[in-house]
């Protein structure tokens, strides 16, 4: 099958599929969705042909489309207007016309490659291009535009909401990533399936056992990790900092590593930590996906204080390495993903997070149990082969209108 994937993809996650090029030859692409590489990898392993289409902000007014191919894989990067509202030379801001230029270019690419099916991720510009191209298509809805607007009250997010609502009038087949999202999508589309985000499970049972044993030897000097795609009220990172500060009273050698937008040195997280007088924190900011994976392997606990998630890929990434993951019991899809009441707390209450961390670090048996159950949860529910199998079944249903 020839599958076109319209989604954010960046050069760091795509480079392994294009070994006949050097990474310096690639435009940046669109950062923020490393699980797209997991989907691509599994499709290629099964013998399918993949055309991945994304956008990248135009540099020096270069609006040419860039194409890179290797065997059954092609990466097409469409130039996007850098500014959302202001003019880009003679071109409107991209949100003013709801990404019309970008969608037009993506449709041109689809008409050139003529895939059997188009799979667009998120309900915004990629969905709009898939709808306009007139090929069989599936839209995977990853977020609730109303929830996003709730936490980011600005014209840009309101415009994105309008674009999403307009697209829903024309979406016949959709999937979404968790039961938490199901009602939102079903009110707007008749045919909806819940298919979670996937992960490549990199370690086997034996390797996980060895990793957990290694962690048990260093529980008194724990490394806590927080990964936030933004530092804002929704991600609730400040409460995570306060909980870590409480932890230092019990475990003075504990360390906290912060990753993601807003956690760079002198960024928003740094300013909050400075006001709180915190120590033992490393501010890493956004890093490559490989760097993030290596950081997870070396961590004891993932603390995820977010107040709302439609899924939370970082949760399954951490648990795939046997890392107990603390999340919010009322944080959207988080309880469904973590699937263990022993790891769920009220993340609006810093004492709850602090107590949960102390419980695990003070009891080797409890830590080992939660580490093992976290790994099993991911293997059984979110492994790439299981998720992609669900997608392929849905594709056939869409193509043949079953």
ABEGO torsion letter per residue (X at the ends): XBBBBBBBBBAAAAAAABAABBAAABBAEBBGBAAAAAAAAAAAAAGBBBBBBBBBBBBGGBABBBBBBBEABBBBBBBBBABAABBBEABBBAAAAGGAAAAAAAAAAAAAAGBABBBBBEABAAAAAAAAAGBBBBBBBABBAAAAAAABBBAAAAAAAAAAAAAAAABABBBBABAAAAAAAAAABABBBBBBBBBBBABBAAAAAAAAAAAAAAAABBBBBBBBBEBBAAAGAAAAAAAAAAAAAABAABBBBBBEBGABBGBAAAAAAAAAGBBGBBBAEBBBAAAAAAAAAABABBBBABABBABGAAAAAAAAAGBBBBBBAABEAAAAAAGBAAABBBAABAAAAAAAAAAAAABAAAAAAAAAAAAAAAAAAABAAAAAAAAAAAAAAAAAGX
